[in-house]
Amino acid sequence: MQPVRYTITPADPAAHLFEVTLEIDTPASGQRFLLPAWIPGSYMVREFARNIVWLKGECDGVAVKVDKADKHTWVLGRVAAGAKVLRLTYAVYAWDLSVRCAHLDATHGFFNGTQVFLRVEGREQAPHRVRIDAPVGVRGWSVATSLPEAAGRGGAKRKGFGWYEAPDYDALIDHPVEMGALSWVSFEVRGVSHDFAINGRHDCDLARLAADVARACEAQCALFGDAPPPFERYVFMLTVVGDGYGGLEHRDSTALLASRNDLPFPGMKDATEAYRGFLGLCSHEYFHAWNVKRIKPAAFAPYDLQQENYTRLLWLFEGFTSYYDDLALVRAGLVSHDEYLALVAKTAGAVARGAGRAVQSVAESSFDAWIKYYRQDENAPNAIVSYYAKGSLVALALDLTLRAKSAGRKSLDDVMRLLWARHGAGDGVAEDAMPGIIREATGIDVTRLLRSATEGVEDLPLEKLLKPFGVRALWQAEGEVPYVGAKLATEGESVKFAQVFSGGPAHAACISAGDLLIAVDGLRVKAGGLEARLTRHKAGDQLRLHLFRRDELYETSLTLAAPLTTTLKLSIEAKAAKGAAKLRQGWLGGN
């Protein structure tokens, strides 16, 4: 089968327009072309076709009609029998500075294939080639992508413009591309080349970054055995901004967005909290090379990128990844045991503060990611639990249970290795497979715990589970200021109720999200002034509030409550039970 060919050019950086040309041989009337509606790893229909500004077609040099059939489908009109080459040319608007879409200006260009490459229906399994062109008149740009360079004439050189290739359409769109005046640093893990390409102004200590990320990558490889990682090359693509954070996984690469203050700087001695967070982000996306890009739900094998793909297992693919991202850092020696326990406690506290954990299970959260998790509103804390955060606690609970029941001989690591051996080729994990897989990997039946943790809404018994490991868990009050039961924000000089939490004082006082707080007990409240006022009160005190809802003034009474007990403190017990230190070392050391 002849290859499908694309050319993509940063045609007008000032207008943020990529121009794409698509060519196929021996076209036929009625040929359909489709652009994906969502991108794997980000479970929301984003309607990428809305960014196609114009599209035109020609066949053997003669203009042909191409009609829009639906929101993301184009259909070729009548062409002559024996037609040789069809060429579609279209412009894509790229002004979404995120890891999910595309962005272009005079400083750099970034795109995911899902936003720029139309799929030729019926030719998805053909080879796909793409020529990446530099913007006219620009010098000093390089190209970061894990797409293989095409062989032969015109084939790109590593980090250069030119022809790249993929075996099929699914592979083509799983290699994002970053271009610009990039900073590069490289390292090897088990003989496999890893590149880190950074776009944006920064003062990053590239040598330290490479050394630290390499240690985290090695810890993850060790989890899966003695083999090298499952790719021939890996690329980290980072866009540095003043304030931002995010990542999206791909088979052989990841796209990252972070604040420049998250990066290590020359002369930095101890890792900052922000840098540890960034290392966790790199670790998270790298672990996805195994978990979700290769081990994946059966619902994703293969992906249907034109509509939602439902699974109840995102707690496994995102939650377990969120568990192992920080665990890899402690196993790599990049964070201490105490620092790791603080990260676990932070996650547990975040879950505990959300009332949504009592109404939605992580299995339901996984299934409804398309309409709830990725489309959060002011009621989200009351209706949603994160399959990332609580999913990581489910992984923790399972790991601790397996280790305790087997005296440290079996663990969640064994489960991940069996998943890799059984499903690493991408055939997909069935929705009901995990109890059996865990039992097969460890000889331990955790069906009841797993069902309760994933299908139920009960809090996980972390205190009980951590005790055999010599870790003391203590829940404490969330500060000393009385609880209002709302998230506050500023709007000009005013205080705004951004979110109202179910069952809290603001809820009982009939306050709604969006209400502007004008005065407390007859005194005006300005931005930042409410907390100072609250320090003068205690639980049980009643406040008289004046608020604006829309343009109407009204009054209500709010009775303050005691601070919630949602701060978890984890500490290693000096006098733990015999064998606890050995269990803990096996857990945190990866044994």
C-alpha positions in Angstrom: 0.0 0.0 0.0 1.3 3.4 -1.0 2.2 5.7 2.0 -0.1 8.5 3.1 2.0 11.7 2.9 1.8 15.0 4.8 3.7 18.2 4.8 3.3 20.5 7.8 4.7 24.1 7.7 4.6 26.9 10.3 3.1 29.1 7.5 2.1 32.1 9.5 3.4 32.2 13.1 2.0 35.7 13.7 -1.5 34.4 13.0 -0.7 31.0 14.7 -1.4 29.0 11.5 0.1 25.7 10.5 -0.5 24.7 6.9 -0.8 21.0 6.2 -0.8 19.2 2.9 -2.1 15.7 2.6 -1.5 13.5 -0.4 -2.8 10.1 -1.3 -2.5 8.0 -4.5 -5.3 6.5 -6.6 -8.1 8.4 -4.8 -11.8 7.5 -5.3 -15.0 9.5 -5.2 -16.5 9.5 -1.8 -13.2 9.1 0.1 -13.6 10.2 3.7 -11.2 12.2 5.9 -11.6 12.5 9.6 -9.9 14.5 12.4 -9.9 12.9 15.9 -12.2 14.4 18.4 -10.0 13.7 21.4 -6.5 12.8 22.3 -5.5 9.6 24.2 -4.5 10.4 27.8 -6.9 13.4 28.1 -10.4 12.0 28.3 -12.6 14.7 27.0 -14.0 15.3 23.5 -12.2 18.5 22.4 -13.5 18.8 18.8 -10.1 19.5 17.2 -11.8 20.0 13.9 -13.0 23.4 15.1 -9.4 24.7 14.6 -9.3 23.9 10.8 -9.7 27.3 9.3 -10.1 26.4 5.6 -9.6 23.3 3.4 -9.3 22.8 -0.3 -8.6 19.9 -2.6 -7.1 19.2 -6.0 -6.7 16.0 -8.0 -4.0 15.8 -10.6 -3.7 19.5 -10.5 -7.4 20.2 -11.0 -9.5 21.6 -8.1 -12.0 19.1 -6.7 -14.9 19.5 -4.3 -14.5 18.4 -0.7 -17.7 18.6 1.4 -18.1 18.7 5.2 -20.2 15.7 6.2 -20.2 16.3 10.0 -18.3 18.2 12.6 -15.0 16.3 12.0 -15.5 14.5 8.6 -14.8 15.7 5.1 -15.9 13.7 1.9 -14.2 13.9 -1.5 -16.5 14.8 -4.4 -16.5 13.2 -7.8 -13.0 12.5 -9.3 -12.2 10.9 -12.7 -11.6 7.2 -13.0 -7.9 6.5 -12.9 -7.1 9.6 -10.9 -3.5 9.5 -9.7 -2.9 11.9 -6.8 -5.2 13.8 -4.5 -3.9 16.7 -2.5 -5.8 18.3 0.4 -4.4 21.6 1.8 -5.7 23.1 5.0 -4.8 25.6 7.7 -4.9 24.8 11.4 -5.2 27.5 14.0 -2.7 26.7 16.8 -3.0 28.9 19.9 -3.6 26.5 22.8 -0.5 26.6 25.1 -1.1 23.1 26.6 0.2 19.6 26.1 -3.1 18.5 24.4 -3.3 20.6 21.3 -1.1 22.8 19.2 0.6 26.2 19.6 2.6 28.4 17.2 4.2 31.8 17.4 7.5 33.4 16.4 9.3 31.6 19.3 8.3 28.0 18.8 5.9 25.5 17.3 4.2 22.5 19.0 1.6 20.1 17.7 0.0 16.8 18.5 -0.9 14.7 15.5 -4.5 14.4 16.6 -5.0 18.1 15.9 -3.2 18.5 12.6 -3.3 15.2 10.6 -6.5 14.1 9.0 -7.1 10.4 9.0 -7.7 8.8 5.6 -10.5 6.3 6.1 -9.5 2.8 5.0 -5.8 3.6 4.8 -5.0 3.7 8.5 -2.7 0.7 8.2 -0.7 2.1 5.3 2.8 3.7 6.1 2.5 7.4 6.9 5.2 9.9 6.1 5.4 13.6 7.2 7.7 16.3 6.1 8.2 18.9 8.8 9.3 22.3 7.4 10.9 25.2 9.1 9.2 28.6 9.1 10.5 30.8 6.3 13.5 33.0 7.3 14.0 31.4 10.7 17.4 30.1 11.7 18.6 28.2 14.8 15.5 26.0 15.3 15.7 22.3 15.9 13.0 19.6 16.1 12.2 17.4 19.1 10.1 14.3 18.4 10.2 10.6 18.8 9.0 10.0 15.3 11.6 7.9 13.4 13.5 9.8 10.7 12.7 8.6 7.2 15.3 6.7 5.3 16.6 7.9 1.9 16.5 11.2 0.2 15.1 14.0 2.1 15.0 12.0 5.3 15.4 14.2 8.4 18.5 14.1 10.5 18.1 13.7 14.2 16.7 17.0 15.7 16.3 18.4 12.1 13.6 19.3 9.6 12.7 16.9 6.8 10.9 13.6 6.3 9.8 11.4 9.2 7.8 8.2 9.1 5.4 6.0 11.0 4.1 2.5 10.2 0.4 3.5 10.5 -1.9 6.3 11.4 -2.1 5.4 15.1 1.7 5.6 15.4 1.8 8.9 13.5 -0.4 10.7 16.0 1.4 9.3 19.0 4.5 11.3 18.5 4.1 15.1 19.3 6.5 17.6 17.8 8.2 20.6 19.4 10.3 23.0 17.3 12.2 26.1 18.2 15.5 27.3 19.6 15.5 24.4 22.0 17.9 23.6 24.8 19.0 19.9 24.7 20.5 17.5 27.2 20.8 13.7 26.7 21.4 10.6 28.8 21.1 6.9 28.6 19.1 4.4 30.6 20.1 0.7 30.1 21.7 1.6 26.7 18.6 3.5 25.4 19.0 7.1 24.4 16.8 9.7 26.2 16.6 13.3 25.1 15.3 16.3 27.1 14.4 19.3 24.9 13.3 22.6 26.5 11.6 25.5 24.9 11.3 28.9 26.6 13.6 31.1 28.7 15.1 29.3 31.7 18.3 29.0 33.8 18.0 25.2 34.2 20.9 23.2 35.4 20.7 20.7 32.5 23.3 18.3 33.9 21.5 17.9 37.2 18.1 17.6 35.5 19.5 14.8 33.2 21.1 13.0 36.1 18.1 13.1 38.3 15.5 12.1 35.7 17.8 9.3 34.6 17.8 7.9 38.1 13.9 8.0 38.2 13.8 6.3 34.8 16.2 3.6 36.0 14.0 2.9 39.1 11.0 2.4 36.9 12.9 0.1 34.5 14.0 -1.9 37.5 10.4 -2.5 38.6 9.7 -4.3 35.3 12.8 -6.5 35.4 16.2 -6.7 33.8 15.2 -5.7 30.2 15.8 -2.2 28.7 12.8 0.1 28.4 10.2 -0.8 25.7 11.3 1.8 23.1 14.4 2.6 21.0 14.5 6.2 22.1 12.6 8.5 24.5 12.0 12.2 24.3 10.9 14.6 27.0 9.6 17.8 25.5 9.2 20.7 28.0 7.7 24.1 27.4 8.7 26.5 30.2 6.3 29.3 31.2 5.9 31.6 34.1 3.1 29.6 35.7 1.9 26.3 34.4 2.0 22.5 35.1 0.9 19.5 33.0 2.0 16.5 31.1 0.6 14.1 28.5 2.0 10.7 27.8 2.9 9.1 24.5 4.4 5.7 23.6 8.0 7.0 23.2 7.8 10.5 24.5 6.0 13.0 26.7 4.9 16.6 26.3 5.4 18.7 29.5 4.5 22.2 30.7 6.1 23.7 33.8 7.1 26.9 35.5 10.7 27.9 35.1 10.8 28.1 38.9 10.2 24.3 39.0 13.5 23.5 37.4 16.9 23.1 39.1 19.2 26.1 38.9 23.0 26.2 38.9 24.3 26.0 42.5 21.0 24.6 43.9 21.9 22.3 46.8 18.8 20.6 48.2 15.9 20.0 45.8 13.1 22.5 46.3 9.5 21.3 46.8 8.7 22.7 43.3 11.6 20.7 41.7 10.5 17.5 43.5 7.0 18.1 42.0 8.5 18.5 38.6 10.5 15.3 38.9 7.2 13.6 40.0 5.6 14.9 36.8 8.5 13.5 34.6 8.3 10.2 36.5 4.5 10.0 36.1 4.6 10.4 32.3 7.5 8.1 31.9 5.7 5.3 33.8 2.8 5.7 31.4 5.1 4.2 28.7 4.3 0.9 30.3 1.0 1.6 32.0 -1.7 2.9 29.6 0.4 3.3 26.4 1.1 -0.5 26.3 -0.8 -2.0 29.2 -4.2 -0.5 28.5 -7.9 -1.1 29.1 -9.6 -3.4 26.6 -11.8 -0.4 25.8 -8.8 1.4 24.3 -7.6 -1.5 22.2 -7.9 0.0 19.7 -8.9 3.6 20.3 -11.9 5.1 18.7 -10.9 8.7 18.4 -14.2 10.0 17.0 -16.2 9.4 20.2 -15.9 8.6 23.9 -14.2 5.3 24.9 -15.6 4.3 28.3 -13.8 2.3 30.9 -14.1 2.0 34.7 -10.4 1.3 35.1 -8.7 4.8 35.0 -8.0 4.3 38.7 -5.7 1.5 37.6 -4.0 3.4 34.7 -3.9 6.9 36.1 -4.1 6.1 39.8 -1.5 3.4 39.9 0.8 5.6 37.8 0.3 8.4 40.3 1.3 5.9 43.0 4.4 4.8 41.3 5.6 8.2 40.1 6.6 9.4 43.6 7.5 5.9 44.8 10.1 5.8 41.9 11.6 9.0 43.3 12.2 7.5 46.8 13.5 4.3 45.3 15.9 6.3 43.2 17.1 8.2 46.2 15.8 11.5 44.9 13.5 12.1 47.9 13.9 10.8 51.5 11.6 8.4 53.3 10.2 11.3 55.3 9.7 13.4 52.2 7.9 10.6 50.5 5.5 10.0 53.5 4.8 13.8 53.4 3.8 13.4 49.7 1.5 10.5 50.5 -0.1 12.5 53.4 -0.7 15.4 51.1 -2.6 13.2 48.6 -4.6 11.6 51.4 -5.5 15.0 52.8 -6.6 16.3 49.4 -8.9 13.3 49.0 -10.3 13.7 52.5 -11.2 17.4 51.9 -13.5 16.5 49.0 -17.1 15.7 49.8 -17.3 14.1 46.4 -15.4 11.0 47.7 -18.6 10.1 49.6 -20.8 10.1 46.6 -18.7 8.9 43.7 -16.4 5.8 43.5 -13.2 5.8 41.5 -14.7 3.4 39.1 -17.6 5.8 38.5 -15.1 8.7 38.3 -13.2 6.7 35.6 -16.3 6.1 33.6 -17.6 9.7 33.8 -14.2 11.3 33.2 -15.5 12.5 29.8 -18.3 14.6 31.3 -17.2 15.3 34.9 -13.5 15.1 35.7 -12.4 17.1 32.7 -15.3 19.5 32.8 -15.3 20.5 36.5 -17.4 23.4 37.7 -18.2 25.0 41.0 -19.9 21.9 42.3 -17.0 19.5 41.4 -15.7 19.1 45.0 -19.1 17.9 46.1 -19.7 15.5 43.2 -16.3 14.1 42.0 -13.5 12.1 43.4 -10.2 12.1 41.5 -9.2 8.7 40.1 -5.7 10.1 40.1 -5.5 10.9 43.8 -7.8 8.3 45.3 -6.6 5.8 42.7 -3.0 6.3 44.0 -4.3 5.6 47.5 -6.0 2.4 46.3 -2.7 1.3 44.9 -1.0 2.1 48.2 -3.7 0.1 50.1 -3.2 -2.9 47.8 0.6 -2.7 48.0 0.6 -2.5 51.8 -1.9 -5.3 52.1 0.0 -7.7 49.8 3.3 -7.0 51.5 1.8 -7.4 55.0 -0.1 -10.6 54.2 3.0 -12.2 52.5 5.6 -11.0 55.0 7.1 -8.9 52.3 7.5 -11.6 49.7 4.8 -10.3 47.3 3.7 -6.8 46.4 2.0 -4.6 43.8 5.2 -4.7 41.9 4.5 -8.4 41.1 1.1 -7.4 39.8 2.6 -4.8 37.5 5.1 -7.3 36.2 2.3 -9.8 35.4 0.3 -7.1 33.7 3.3 -6.2 31.6 4.0 -9.9 30.7 0.3 -10.5 30.0 -0.9 -7.3 28.4 2.3 -5.3 27.4 1.6 -6.1 23.7 -1.5 -3.9 23.9 -4.3 -6.5 23.8 -6.1 -4.7 26.7 -7.1 -5.5 30.2 -10.7 -6.6 30.7 -12.9 -4.5 33.0 -13.2 -7.4 35.6 -9.7 -8.8 35.3 -7.9 -7.2 38.2 -8.9 -9.5 41.1 -7.8 -12.6 39.2 -4.6 -10.9 38.0 -3.7 -9.9 41.6 -4.4 -13.4 42.9 -2.4 -15.0 40.1 0.6 -12.7 40.7 0.7 -12.9 44.4 -1.4 -15.9 45.6 -3.5 -13.5 47.7 -7.2 -12.8 47.3 -7.9 -9.1 47.7 -11.3 -9.2 45.9 -13.2 -7.7 48.8 -10.7 -4.9 49.4 -10.5 -4.1 45.7 -14.3 -4.0 45.3 -14.7 -1.8 48.3 -11.9 0.5 47.3 -12.9 1.0 43.7 -16.7 0.5 43.6 -17.5 1.8 47.1 -17.1 5.3 48.6 -15.7 4.3 52.0 -12.5 5.9 53.2 -9.4 3.6 53.0 -8.1 2.4 56.4 -4.6 4.0 55.9 -3.8 4.1 59.6 -4.4 0.3 60.0 -2.5 -0.5 56.8 0.5 1.6 57.6 1.0 0.3 61.1 2.8 -3.0 60.2 5.3 -0.9 58.3 6.2 1.2 61.4 4.5 4.3 60.1 2.2 6.2 62.4 -0.8 8.0 60.8 -2.4 10.8 62.7 -5.3 12.9 61.4 -5.2 16.5 62.6 -7.4 19.6 62.3 -6.9 21.8 59.2 -5.4 24.8 61.0 -7.0 26.8 63.8 -9.3 29.1 61.9 -13.0 28.2 62.1 -14.4 26.4 59.1 -16.6 28.4 56.7 -17.3 25.5 54.3 -16.3 27.3 51.1 -13.5 28.2 48.8 -13.0 31.9 48.6 -11.6 34.0 45.8 -11.1 37.7 45.1 -12.9 39.8 42.6 -11.5 43.2 42.5 -11.5 44.4 46.1 -14.3 42.0 47.0 -14.4 38.5 48.4 -16.3 35.9 46.2 -17.6 32.5 47.2 -16.0 30.4 44.4 -17.2 27.0 45.7 -19.6 26.0 48.5 -18.9 22.6 50.1 -21.8 20.2 50.9 -22.8 20.0 54.5 -20.7 23.0 55.6 -21.6 26.3 57.3 -21.9 28.2 54.0 -24.2 25.5 52.6 -26.4 25.7 55.7 -26.5 29.5 55.4 -27.9 29.1 51.8 -24.8 30.8 50.3 -24.1 29.9 46.6 -21.1 29.9 44.4 -20.7 33.3 42.8 -22.1 35.3 45.8 -20.0 38.4 46.6 -19.4 39.0 50.3 -19.9 42.6 51.2 -19.9 42.8 55.0 -19.5 40.7 58.1 -21.4 41.9 61.2 -21.9 45.3 59.6 -18.3 45.9 58.6 -17.1 45.8 55.1 -14.9 42.9 54.0 -12.2 43.5 51.4 -10.1 40.9 49.6 -7.8 39.1 52.0 -9.5 40.5 55.1 -11.9 37.6 56.0 -9.3 35.2 57.4 -8.0 37.9 59.7 -11.6 38.5 60.9 -12.1 34.7 61.4 -9.1 34.5 63.7 -11.1 36.5 66.3 -13.9 33.8 66.3 -14.3 30.2 67.4 -16.6 27.3 66.3 -20.2 28.0 67.2 -20.0 31.8 66.7 -22.7 33.2 64.4 -21.8 35.8 61.8 -24.2 38.2 60.1 -23.3 38.4 56.4 -24.4 40.8 53.7 -23.9 39.5 50.1 -24.7 40.3 46.5 -26.2 37.6 44.4 -26.3 38.9 40.8 -27.4 42.5 41.5 -29.5 41.8 44.6 -28.4 42.4 48.2 -29.4 39.9 50.8 -28.5 39.0 54.4 -27.9 35.6 56.0 -26.5 34.2 59.2 -23.6 31.7 59.2 -22.6 29.6 62.1 -18.9 28.8 62.1 -17.7 25.2 62.6 -14.6 23.6 63.9 -11.7 23.1 61.5 -12.0 19.8 59.5 -9.8 16.9 60.6 -8.3 16.4 57.1 -4.6 17.0 57.6 -2.7 13.7 57.7 0.7 13.4 59.5 2.8 10.4 58.7 5.9 9.6 60.7 8.2 6.6 61.2 7.8 5.1 64.6 11.0 4.8 66.6 9.7 1.8 68.5 7.8 -0.1 65.8 6.8 -3.8 65.9 9.6 -6.2 65.1 10.0 -6.7 61.3 8.3 -3.3 60.5 11.6 -1.8 59.4 12.2 -4.7 57.0 8.7 -4.4 55.5 9.1 -0.6 55.1 12.5 -1.0 53.5 11.1 -3.5 51.1 8.3 -1.2 50.2 10.3 2.0 49.8 13.4 0.3 48.5 11.7 -1.7 45.8 12.5 -5.1 47.2 
